[in-house]
């Protein structure tokens, strides 16, 4: 009788982490093993399947068509196993951990998360963080990010809404100075280049974070360059005004996931909800 080949579960796990993190080094760090151990398992898996899973581009690795198929299958399989294990350990779905840029989380997402369906069967946990996200190391399920940086190949990304910027101030402003943020150092220059007002202001004040410059505007210290998403409540309540409105800056917010959204019902539900909130 022909011997049945054993399913290489360890190699599949190492492959999945490598595809998710985009490199052998990052996968090795996430798995707490050596670079050589990951490389060995990937070679064993390719030998087992009899096909190449990776294409080399200089020092970088890119998934082959077969590799992309296997990555999608692993994402679905591991998500299914995770769900079953969660039920066996207590019958409750895991929390959905959402990483969100700090000011967006503070000024927009947190005030609205109470509108998320209570019968979803899971809780949404919000972590404030920006920039590149390491899903494995940071124990994050999905991340809300603006596309002002390149995320690794293989990351699932769904568009949420355009970024629009505008000059905001209290209605009766006395101090006409520009309020800058090191988080978006180019914001004022971009606004002025597109014909926005503010060139006549001679005085500038600088803040470390976006949130602080917005709060400075609320305090009447000057005119801040702000995202519409981060001041929508202040505009609606009349605390701040945007005399020239908000203009698209060419970027947009996305919901990111290491695995396909279709592989996790929680991610699908959150994606549909937040797209409705942001207008898609």
N, C-alpha and C positions, 0 to 999 in steps of 0.2 A: 504494500500500500504506500502511495506517495505521501511523504511527510508534509503536513500542513505548516507553512511558515508562521512563526509567532508574530503577532501584531506588535510592531516596534513602538510601544506607547511612550517610552522615554525619549526616543528620537523625535516622535511627533511633538512632544512637549517642547523640546529644544528648538525644533523648527518653528513652532508657533511663536515662541518668544523672540526668536531672531527676526521673523517677519514683522512682528509687532513693533519691535524696537529699532529695526532698520540696520542693525549691525551685530556682528558676533560679539564684539566687546561689550556693548550695552546689554545683550542677552545674557552674557556670562555674569555680569554684575548683578542683574536682576535675579538670576538663578543661584547666585553665590557659588559658582563653579569657575573653572579656568577657561580661558579662551580655547585652549586645545581640546578640552572636553566637549565644548559645543561643536567645534569643527569636526571632531571624530563622529559625533552622533549624526551630523548633517550628511557626512559622507556615507555612513552606514545606511541612512534612510534612502539616499539616492541609489545606492547599490541594491537595496531591497526592492525598490520600485522599478529600477532599470531605466530611469529617466532623470534628466537634469532638472533641478528645482530652482536653480539660480543662474543668472547671467552676469558675468563679470564686466564691469565698466571701470577700467583702471583699478583703483583700490576699493571701489564701491561694489556692492552686490545688489542686483535687482532680480525680483522674482520672474521666473520664466512663466509662460502660459500655464504649464502644469503646476508650478508653484503657487500661482494665484488661485487655481482651483482648489488645491490642497489647503491653502490658508483659509478660504471661505468655509470649506468643510470642517476644518478644525475649530473655527470660530463658532459654528453652529453646534458642533459636538460638545465642546467644552462648556458653552453656555447652557446646553441642555443638562449636562452632568451637574453643573453648579446649581441649577434650579432644583433638580431632584435631590441633591445633597442638602440643600436648604430646607426642603420639605421634610426630609427624613430627620433633620436635626431639630425640628420644632414646628414644622408646618407653616412657617412664615417666610415670605419672600424677603430677600436682603434689601437693605436700604439702597437707593440709587444715589451714589456720591457724584455730585456735580461740581466741577472746578470752574470758577468764573472770575473774570478780571475784577479786581477789588472794587473799583468805583461803580462799575456796572452792577455788581452784586449788591452793594450797599444802597445805591440810589434807585435801582430799577427792579432787580430780580427778587430780593427779599421782601419788599413791600407787596409784591404780587403773588408770592408763592402760596399764600393762603387760598388763592383761587384754584390751585391745582386740585383735581378731583380727590375727595377724601376716600372714595371707594376703590382707588387704584390698586390697593393691596400692598403698597410699599410706601415708605417715607422718602422724601427728597432731602438729602443732606448737602448743604452748600459749603464749599471750601473757597476762600478768597485767594486767588493766585493768578499771575499773568505770565505771558511768554510761553515758551515751549513746555509741553507737559509730558511726563514719563508715566504712562498709565499704570504700568506694573509697579514701579517703585513707590509712587505716590498713592496707590490704592484708589485710583479715580476711575469711575465708570465712563463719564462723558465730560467734555470740557467746552465751555463757551469762549471762543477766541475771535478776535478780529484778524483778518488775513493780512497783517502787516509783517508776517514772517512766513517762511516756508516750512510746512510740517512734513514729516517723513512720508515716503511712498508707502502705500498700503493703509494709511489712515482713512477711515470713512468720514466724509465731511458733508454736511447738509446745510445749505444757506438758510439763515434766519431773517436777516433784514439788512438794508443798507445803513451805513454810517453817515450821519449828516451833522455838520458842525455849524455853530453860530455864535455870535457875540451876545452874551447875556449880562444883564445888570439889574439892579433894583430900579423900580419905576422913577423914583426921584433921586437920581444919582448926583452926588456933589464932587466926587473924586474921579476925574476922567483919566485914569491910568490903565495901561494894559496889564492884566494879570496873566502870568505865564506858568506853565507846568512843565517840569522836567520829564514827565511821563509822555507828553506830546510836544516836544520842543519846536517842531516845525509848524504847529497849528496856526499861529498868528501869521506867519509869512505866507502860508498857503491861502489863508483867508484874504489877505491884502492883495495877493497876486490875482485873485479872482474878483477883484473889485470891491471887496468888503470895506466898510468904514473902519477907521481906527488909526490911519496913518498920521493924523494930526496930533495924536497923543504923544507927548514928549517923555512922559515918565513911565517906567516899567517896574513891576514887582514880580519876584519869582518865588515859586513854591515847589516842593519836592514832588507832590502827588496831585493828580487831577482833582481828587476830592477836596483837597485843601484850597485850590484856586477857586473852585465853585463855592465853597463856604466863605471865602474872602469876598466873592461877589455878593453873596447873601448879606454879608456884614457891611456892604456899601463901600468897600475899599477900592473898587474900580470895575472894569469890564473884563470878564473872563471868556475865553474861548472854550465852549463846552459842547459835548455830544448831546443831541436832542434826547437820547434815551436817559441821560443822567440828570436832566433838569426838567423832565416832562411834568413831574408833580409840582415843582416850584412855578413853572409857567402856568399850569392850570389853576393854581391857587393864587396867582397874582403876586407871588413873592419876588419872582424875577420876570423880566421882560426880554424878548428877543426882537428888537425893532426891525431888523432886516431878515428875520426868519432864519431857517437852517438850510444849508446847501450840501449836497452829496460831496464827499471828499474822495470818492473812487474806491473806498474800501467797504467791507461788509463783515457782519458777524456770522460765524458758523458754529454748528454743534459738531464736535469731533468725537470719534470713538475708535478704539483700537480694533474692534471687530465690526462687521456689518450690522447695521441697526436691526435688520430682519432677524438676527440671531437672538435678540433679547426683547421680549415684549415690553419690559419696563422702559427701555430706551425708545422704543417706538412710540409709547404713550407720551413720554416726556417731550419727544421731538414734535409730535403733532400738537401738543399743548403750547409749547413755546413758539412754534411757527405761527399759530393762531394769534398769540399775544403780540408778536413782533410784525405780523403782517406778511411773513414769508419772503 
